[in-house]
Amino acid sequence: MASQLNMLGLAADIVTCTREITGQLQKSGLTEPTFDVASSRELWESPNLDLKAAKTKLVEASSTLLTLVNGPMAFHRNWFGSHYDLVAFQAMLEFKVLDNIPATGSIDLHTLAAKVQLDQDKLRRILRLLGTHRYINEPERDFFEHTVLSEILLRDELLKAQGGLQLNDMHKASALASEYLKEKPFFDRPFSLLVQWVRESGISNGTLVDVGGGSGHIALGLAKESPTWNFIVQDLHDNMFAESSKSAAKDLSSRVSFQRHDFFTAQSPAAGISAYLLRQCLHNWSDEDSVKIIKTFIPALEASPETALLINEGIMPNRGDVALHEERMFRQMDLAMFVTTNAKQRTEEDWRALVANADRRLKVTRILRDKGTMGVIEVHLDLTRYVPDVDVHANGINGTNGNGNQTNLLAGEQI
Ligand SMILES: C[S@@+](CC[C@H](N)C(=O)[O-])C[C@H]1O[C@@H](n2cnc3c(N)ncnc32)[C@H](O)[C@@H]1O
């Protein structure tokens, strides 16, 4: 953070940090970067430079100074126009323009337009917009070349793929987000399904374990709505929780505690747990990993079959359940999950199959559902559904037999 929010104070921070950075580069015998493709890259890439603090402070101070100097009108104008930059960049990717500009040297507009099959005038306008960001250089009229910013996409296929994902699926989905909000203005709707579950459980002094509960915002919110319940937030690290519980009212924080827990390891049986909650923890994991996560609850549910497992996730709507544009958002998210983590936005059927694949004794007893989108899937372990033909613990926490096949259902049982 800049130490002084006045222009000269910020400028002084900028000078100090820039001196520190250039000083360290000189001391290490390294040169400063430029926008040229032949630029040195040590400032950005060298693991031996300890410049993180100075760079962070410099970026913060310089962007604050720019915002202050430009003022509210310019700030909004820049903001309102930023999607045109993305349009230009999207066209670069879609028409493989960057790939057709040589790694070194320039190409004339006429040749480039012919190669990528774009109208010359439109291509020129797009390239010149990108030029204002120093993304592309025009060394002489109608000749274009890479700068150090664009040239990286010739080499880094992963970065290019990320750009494609963001500019196609994510960008389109973002454009529809406010329409979605108009129809569903209450962010806490999925949260209110959980409040409904707690109220309808009929349990007066329950305990809910929020597995992968992160900052504990759901547990703290539920604690507010359910004054006689206690909550345990489990996550890999307590830093997010420590931060949010600091600012919570004492009555709430005294009823919400934290446990470090990896949700790929078995939940130890514990007395008095009314429900385990998995909220937004499965949608970005593959079926295989999600099954592993669900299996971790088996030992605890075997010891206490009345305990519920609640899965609070998006449920992909069926055709016709919601408006097409809303369905498209889900389908884009579905592909985003596929591309990024080999996961998926699951339909009700998918969720039921996932639960059954984790252990055939797991039974979906109820689904509380927001029309078409979010849901709370309540699952119980039904010990009567199982004919034990092998020792279920022979394979650790899984509910399969020694061959990895699911063990028998009672005759006539349905998933
Ligand atoms: C998408 S967030 C969901 C957070 C919260 N449940 C909610 O609904 O807002 C996923 C959470 O899972 C946690 N997480 C990721 N891997 C984990 C693991 N192996 N064990 C426990 N928690 C994990 C992350 O730290 C994060 O808090």
The ligand as an SDF file (V2000), in Angstrom:
LIG
                    3D

 27 29  0  0  0  0  0  0  0  0999 V2000
  -15.1380  -23.2190   -3.6770 C   0  0  0  0  0  0  0  0  0  0  0  0
  -14.6200  -23.0950   -2.0380 S   0  0  0  0  0  0  0  0  0  0  0  0
  -16.1380  -23.3220   -1.1730 C   0  0  0  0  0  0  0  0  0  0  0  0
  -16.0760  -22.6720    0.1650 C   0  0  0  0  0  0  0  0  0  0  0  0
  -17.3850  -22.7260    0.9430 C   0  0  0  0  0  0  0  0  0  0  0  0
  -17.7950  -24.0950    1.1880 N   0  0  0  0  0  0  0  0  0  0  0  0
  -18.4820  -21.9530    0.2430 C   0  0  0  0  0  0  0  0  0  0  0  0
  -19.5050  -22.5420   -0.1030 O   0  0  0  0  0  0  0  0  0  0  0  0
  -18.3180  -20.7580    0.0410 O   0  0  0  0  0  0  0  0  0  0  0  0
  -13.7840  -24.6430   -1.7810 C   0  0  0  0  0  0  0  0  0  0  0  0
  -13.1760  -24.7520   -0.4150 C   0  0  0  0  0  0  0  0  0  0  0  0
  -12.5810  -26.0490   -0.3120 O   0  0  0  0  0  0  0  0  0  0  0  0
  -11.3510  -25.9110    0.3970 C   0  0  0  0  0  0  0  0  0  0  0  0
  -10.5120  -27.0580    0.0550 N   0  0  0  0  0  0  0  0  0  0  0  0
   -9.8700  -27.3140   -1.1160 C   0  0  0  0  0  0  0  0  0  0  0  0
   -9.2200  -28.4920   -1.0320 N   0  0  0  0  0  0  0  0  0  0  0  0
   -9.4550  -28.9800    0.2180 C   0  0  0  0  0  0  0  0  0  0  0  0
   -9.0760  -30.1670    0.8870 C   0  0  0  0  0  0  0  0  0  0  0  0
   -8.3210  -31.0930    0.2940 N   0  0  0  0  0  0  0  0  0  0  0  0
   -9.5130  -30.3510    2.1550 N   0  0  0  0  0  0  0  0  0  0  0  0
  -10.2930  -29.4160    2.7670 C   0  0  0  0  0  0  0  0  0  0  0  0
  -10.6970  -28.2670    2.1740 N   0  0  0  0  0  0  0  0  0  0  0  0
  -10.2770  -28.0590    0.9150 C   0  0  0  0  0  0  0  0  0  0  0  0
  -10.8030  -24.5910   -0.0730 C   0  0  0  0  0  0  0  0  0  0  0  0
   -9.8500  -24.0780    0.8420 O   0  0  0  0  0  0  0  0  0  0  0  0
  -12.0800  -23.7560   -0.1250 C   0  0  0  0  0  0  0  0  0  0  0  0
  -12.3380  -23.1470    1.1180 O   0  0  0  0  0  0  0  0  0  0  0  0
  1  2  1  0
  2  3  1  0
  2 10  1  0
  3  4  1  0
  4  5  1  0
  5  6  1  0
  5  7  1  0
  7  8  2  0
  7  9  1  0
 10 11  1  0
 11 12  1  0
 11 26  1  0
 12 13  1  0
 13 14  1  0
 13 24  1  0
 14 15  1  0
 14 23  1  0
 15 16  2  0
 16 17  1  0
 17 18  1  0
 17 23  2  0
 18 19  1  0
 18 20  2  0
 20 21  1  0
 21 22  2  0
 22 23  1  0
 24 25  1  0
 24 26  1  0
 26 27  1  0
M  CHG  2   2   1   9  -1
M  END
$$$$
